[in-house]
Amino acid sequence: MALKSRLLAIHAYDAAEMMTDAEVIEGAQAVALVEGFLGDPRAAYLHDHNARRGSFAAPIDRA
């Protein structure tokens, strides 16, 4: 997966589309952060951005 080799900014949003949390992390460590963010009942969905350029990379939704 290409995202594992990048510096990422993961943003968590609630159902009203307000950011509830955010973190910059190396892609190889992102799975634990995503699981933690999705463990927060306020988080409706996440967005993954490439941190250095700030561009949107992928949505992350609950399965």
N, CA, C and O atoms as CSV, one atom per row, in Angstrom:
chain,resi,resn,atom,element,x,y,z
A,1,MET,N,N,0.850,-1.179,0.000
A,1,MET,CA,C,0.000,0.000,0.000
A,1,MET,C,C,0.895,1.241,0.000
A,1,MET,O,O,1.791,1.363,0.835
A,2,ALA,N,N,0.657,2.138,-0.913
A,2,ALA,CA,C,1.480,3.344,-1.064
A,2,ALA,C,C,1.412,4.256,0.152
A,2,ALA,O,O,2.378,4.964,0.436
A,3,LEU,N,N,0.310,4.259,0.868
A,3,LEU,CA,C,0.157,5.163,2.005
A,3,LEU,C,C,1.085,4.812,3.162
A,3,LEU,O,O,1.393,5.676,3.984
A,4,LYS,N,N,1.534,3.564,3.243
A,4,LYS,CA,C,2.411,3.156,4.343
A,4,LYS,C,C,3.755,3.870,4.324
A,4,LYS,O,O,4.408,3.979,5.361
A,5,SER,N,N,4.176,4.355,3.172
A,5,SER,CA,C,5.484,4.998,3.066
A,5,SER,C,C,5.406,6.531,3.135
A,5,SER,O,O,6.396,7.211,2.866
A,6,ARG,N,N,4.255,7.068,3.487
A,6,ARG,CA,C,4.075,8.523,3.493
A,6,ARG,C,C,3.763,9.059,4.874
A,6,ARG,O,O,3.279,8.336,5.745
A,7,LEU,N,N,4.045,10.335,5.062
A,7,LEU,CA,C,3.617,11.036,6.261
A,7,LEU,C,C,2.162,11.444,6.030
A,7,LEU,O,O,1.851,12.116,5.046
A,8,LEU,N,N,1.280,11.041,6.932
A,8,LEU,CA,C,-0.158,11.245,6.745
A,8,LEU,C,C,-0.730,12.166,7.809
A,8,LEU,O,O,-0.221,12.242,8.927
A,9,ALA,N,N,-1.776,12.852,7.449
A,9,ALA,CA,C,-2.592,13.611,8.394
A,9,ALA,C,C,-3.973,12.972,8.369
A,9,ALA,O,O,-4.665,13.021,7.352
A,10,ILE,N,N,-4.372,12.376,9.482
A,10,ILE,CA,C,-5.669,11.720,9.585
A,10,ILE,C,C,-6.594,12.645,10.368
A,10,ILE,O,O,-6.259,13.088,11.466
A,11,HIS,N,N,-7.760,12.931,9.795
A,11,HIS,CA,C,-8.744,13.820,10.425
A,11,HIS,C,C,-10.010,13.021,10.713
A,11,HIS,O,O,-10.479,12.272,9.856
A,12,ALA,N,N,-10.558,13.174,11.899
A,12,ALA,CA,C,-11.825,12.538,12.278
A,12,ALA,C,C,-12.925,13.594,12.274
A,12,ALA,O,O,-12.723,14.712,12.747
A,13,TYR,N,N,-14.087,13.234,11.738
A,13,TYR,CA,C,-15.231,14.147,11.644
A,13,TYR,C,C,-16.471,13.512,12.252
A,13,TYR,O,O,-16.651,12.295,12.196
A,14,ASP,N,N,-17.325,14.349,12.834
A,14,ASP,CA,C,-18.590,13.850,13.365
A,14,ASP,C,C,-19.676,13.915,12.293
A,14,ASP,O,O,-19.412,14.320,11.161
A,15,ALA,N,N,-20.874,13.524,12.647
A,15,ALA,CA,C,-21.978,13.483,11.689
A,15,ALA,C,C,-22.351,14.865,11.157
A,15,ALA,O,O,-22.949,14.972,10.086
A,16,ALA,N,N,-22.009,15.912,11.887
A,16,ALA,CA,C,-22.275,17.288,11.440
A,16,ALA,C,C,-21.104,17.847,10.624
A,16,ALA,O,O,-21.067,19.039,10.318
A,17,GLU,N,N,-20.151,16.979,10.277
A,17,GLU,CA,C,-18.980,17.322,9.464
A,17,GLU,C,C,-18.016,18.278,10.163
A,17,GLU,O,O,-17.307,19.045,9.511
A,18,MET,N,N,-17.997,18.223,11.501
A,18,MET,CA,C,-17.063,19.005,12.296
A,18,MET,C,C,-15.896,18.105,12.696
A,18,MET,O,O,-16.103,16.962,13.102
A,19,MET,N,N,-14.677,18.615,12.583
A,19,MET,CA,C,-13.507,17.832,12.949
A,19,MET,C,C,-13.485,17.624,14.457
A,19,MET,O,O,-13.599,18.577,15.228
A,20,THR,N,N,-13.338,16.372,14.866
A,20,THR,CA,C,-13.295,16.043,16.289
A,20,THR,C,C,-11.885,15.709,16.758
A,20,THR,O,O,-11.594,15.791,17.952
A,21,ASP,N,N,-11.010,15.333,15.836
A,21,ASP,CA,C,-9.635,14.987,16.187
A,21,ASP,C,C,-8.791,14.981,14.929
A,21,ASP,O,O,-9.323,14.907,13.821
A,22,ALA,N,N,-7.478,15.057,15.090
A,22,ALA,CA,C,-6.560,15.007,13.952
A,22,ALA,C,C,-5.169,14.670,14.464
A,22,ALA,O,O,-4.813,14.993,15.598
A,23,GLU,N,N,-4.396,14.023,13.622
A,23,GLU,CA,C,-3.029,13.663,13.996
A,23,GLU,C,C,-2.195,13.501,12.738
A,23,GLU,O,O,-2.702,13.085,11.696
A,24,VAL,N,N,-0.919,13.828,12.838
A,24,VAL,CA,C,0.046,13.567,11.768
A,24,VAL,C,C,0.858,12.352,12.204
A,24,VAL,O,O,1.351,12.298,13.330
A,25,ILE,N,N,0.994,11.374,11.302
A,25,ILE,CA,C,1.626,10.105,11.664
A,25,ILE,C,C,2.273,9.467,10.441
A,25,ILE,O,O,1.833,9.682,9.312
A,26,GLU,N,N,3.311,8.689,10.672
A,26,GLU,CA,C,3.899,7.906,9.586
A,26,GLU,C,C,2.883,6.850,9.161
A,26,GLU,O,O,2.233,6.231,10.002
A,27,GLY,N,N,2.753,6.652,7.868
A,27,GLY,CA,C,1.765,5.729,7.334
A,27,GLY,C,C,1.844,4.326,7.893
A,27,GLY,O,O,0.816,3.670,8.058
A,28,ALA,N,N,3.038,3.855,8.187
A,28,ALA,CA,C,3.205,2.505,8.731
A,28,ALA,C,C,2.528,2.353,10.091
A,28,ALA,O,O,2.202,1.234,10.488
A,29,GLN,N,N,2.311,3.448,10.811
A,29,GLN,CA,C,1.671,3.408,12.122
A,29,GLN,C,C,0.190,3.803,12.072
A,29,GLN,O,O,-0.455,3.891,13.116
A,30,ALA,N,N,-0.343,4.036,10.898
A,30,ALA,CA,C,-1.683,4.604,10.768
A,30,ALA,C,C,-2.810,3.677,11.204
A,30,ALA,O,O,-3.845,4.162,11.662
A,31,VAL,N,N,-2.650,2.379,11.081
A,31,VAL,CA,C,-3.744,1.459,11.405
A,31,VAL,C,C,-4.191,1.636,12.850
A,31,VAL,O,O,-5.390,1.718,13.114
A,32,ALA,N,N,-3.262,1.697,13.781
A,32,ALA,CA,C,-3.626,1.857,15.195
A,32,ALA,C,C,-4.343,3.183,15.436
A,32,ALA,O,O,-5.305,3.239,16.201
A,33,LEU,N,N,-3.879,4.248,14.786
A,33,LEU,CA,C,-4.525,5.549,14.948
A,33,LEU,C,C,-5.947,5.523,14.389
A,33,LEU,O,O,-6.874,6.025,15.025
A,34,VAL,N,N,-6.120,4.946,13.218
A,34,VAL,CA,C,-7.448,4.849,12.600
A,34,VAL,C,C,-8.386,4.054,13.508
A,34,VAL,O,O,-9.528,4.461,13.727
A,35,GLU,N,N,-7.919,2.941,14.030
A,35,GLU,CA,C,-8.759,2.149,14.931
A,35,GLU,C,C,-9.145,2.947,16.167
A,35,GLU,O,O,-10.284,2.866,16.628
A,36,GLY,N,N,-8.200,3.720,16.707
A,36,GLY,CA,C,-8.504,4.551,17.865
A,36,GLY,C,C,-9.513,5.639,17.553
A,36,GLY,O,O,-10.450,5.857,18.320
A,37,PHE,N,N,-9.330,6.320,16.437
A,37,PHE,CA,C,-10.283,7.365,16.036
A,37,PHE,C,C,-11.678,6.778,15.824
A,37,PHE,O,O,-12.667,7.362,16.266
A,38,LEU,N,N,-11.764,5.636,15.158
A,38,LEU,CA,C,-13.068,5.030,14.902
A,38,LEU,C,C,-13.672,4.423,16.163
A,38,LEU,O,O,-14.867,4.128,16.192
A,39,GLY,N,N,-12.867,4.232,17.202
A,39,GLY,CA,C,-13.385,3.778,18.486
A,39,GLY,C,C,-14.104,4.878,19.247
A,39,GLY,O,O,-14.821,4.603,20.209
A,40,ASP,N,N,-13.916,6.121,18.825
A,40,ASP,CA,C,-14.604,7.261,19.435
A,40,ASP,C,C,-16.012,7.331,18.845
A,40,ASP,O,O,-16.148,7.499,17.633
A,41,PRO,N,N,-17.050,7.209,19.649
A,41,PRO,CA,C,-18.417,7.214,19.110
A,41,PRO,C,C,-18.802,8.510,18.389
A,41,PRO,O,O,-19.748,8.519,17.602
A,42,ARG,N,N,-18.075,9.608,18.653
A,42,ARG,CA,C,-18.363,10.862,17.942
A,42,ARG,C,C,-17.929,10.802,16.483
A,42,ARG,O,O,-18.501,11.500,15.646
A,43,ALA,N,N,-16.941,9.992,16.163
A,43,ALA,CA,C,-16.371,9.957,14.812
A,43,ALA,C,C,-17.303,9.222,13.845
A,43,ALA,O,O,-17.574,8.031,14.001
A,44,ALA,N,N,-17.780,9.954,12.853
A,44,ALA,CA,C,-18.633,9.357,11.820
A,44,ALA,C,C,-17.793,8.830,10.656
A,44,ALA,O,O,-18.146,7.827,10.036
A,45,TYR,N,N,-16.685,9.505,10.362
A,45,TYR,CA,C,-15.804,9.104,9.265
A,45,TYR,C,C,-14.464,9.806,9.423
A,45,TYR,O,O,-14.329,10.743,10.209
A,46,LEU,N,N,-13.478,9.342,8.669
A,46,LEU,CA,C,-12.143,9.923,8.694
A,46,LEU,C,C,-11.725,10.327,7.297
A,46,LEU,O,O,-12.226,9.793,6.307
A,47,HIS,N,N,-10.818,11.259,7.226
A,47,HIS,CA,C,-10.163,11.618,5.964
A,47,HIS,C,C,-8.671,11.456,6.147
A,47,HIS,O,O,-8.114,11.795,7.191
A,48,ASP,N,N,-8.035,10.933,5.119
A,48,ASP,CA,C,-6.596,10.739,5.094
A,48,ASP,C,C,-6.017,11.727,4.091
A,48,ASP,O,O,-6.443,11.775,2.937
A,49,HIS,N,N,-5.044,12.514,4.540
A,49,HIS,CA,C,-4.374,13.490,3.681
A,49,HIS,C,C,-2.881,13.196,3.673
A,49,HIS,O,O,-2.336,12.709,4.663
A,50,ASN,N,N,-2.228,13.485,2.573
A,50,ASN,CA,C,-0.775,13.465,2.528
A,50,ASN,C,C,-0.320,14.712,3.282
A,50,ASN,O,O,-0.631,15.829,2.867
A,51,ALA,N,N,0.404,14.540,4.374
A,51,ALA,CA,C,0.717,15.653,5.259
A,51,ALA,C,C,1.638,16.689,4.630
A,51,ALA,O,O,1.460,17.885,4.858
A,52,ARG,N,N,2.608,16.258,3.852
A,52,ARG,CA,C,3.573,17.223,3.320
A,52,ARG,C,C,2.957,18.149,2.288
A,52,ARG,O,O,3.254,19.344,2.288
A,53,ARG,N,N,2.133,17.651,1.435
A,53,ARG,CA,C,1.478,18.488,0.429
A,53,ARG,C,C,0.058,18.839,0.827
A,53,ARG,O,O,-0.557,19.723,0.230
A,54,GLY,N,N,-0.469,18.152,1.836
A,54,GLY,CA,C,-1.798,18.458,2.331
A,54,GLY,C,C,-2.948,18.031,1.450
A,54,GLY,O,O,-4.095,18.402,1.699
A,55,SER,N,N,-2.655,17.256,0.422
A,55,SER,CA,C,-3.722,16.869,-0.492
A,55,SER,C,C,-4.491,15.658,0.028
A,55,SER,O,O,-3.933,14.784,0.691
A,56,PHE,N,N,-5.771,15.630,-0.286
A,56,PHE,CA,C,-6.656,14.542,0.116
A,56,PHE,C,C,-6.174,13.255,-0.524
A,56,PHE,O,O,-5.858,13.226,-1.714
A,57,ALA,N,N,-6.116,12.181,0.269
A,57,ALA,CA,C,-5.673,10.889,-0.265
A,57,ALA,C,C,-6.798,9.872,-0.311
A,57,ALA,O,O,-6.965,9.183,-1.317
A,58,ALA,N,N,-7.592,9.763,0.788
A,58,ALA,CA,C,-8.614,8.720,0.804
A,58,ALA,C,C,-9.604,8.952,1.935
A,58,ALA,O,O,-9.242,9.484,2.984
A,59,PRO,N,N,-10.867,8.550,1.720
A,59,PRO,CA,C,-11.825,8.544,2.826
A,59,PRO,C,C,-11.646,7.250,3.611
A,59,PRO,O,O,-11.204,6.243,3.059
A,60,ILE,N,N,-11.985,7.275,4.878
A,60,ILE,CA,C,-11.945,6.062,5.707
A,60,ILE,C,C,-13.279,5.989,6.421
A,60,ILE,O,O,-13.614,6.864,7.219
A,61,ASP,N,N,-14.042,4.939,6.132
A,61,ASP,CA,C,-15.361,4.756,6.726
A,61,ASP,C,C,-15.378,3.463,7.535
A,61,ASP,O,O,-14.551,2.573,7.334
A,62,ARG,N,N,-16.322,3.381,8.439
A,62,ARG,CA,C,-16.535,2.118,9.174
A,62,ARG,C,C,-17.040,1.077,8.191
A,62,ARG,O,O,-17.758,1.388,7.241
A,63,ALA,N,N,-16.652,-0.159,8.439
A,63,ALA,CA,C,-17.103,-1.273,7.579
A,63,ALA,C,C,-18.547,-1.607,7.885
A,63,ALA,O,O,-19.115,-2.512,7.273
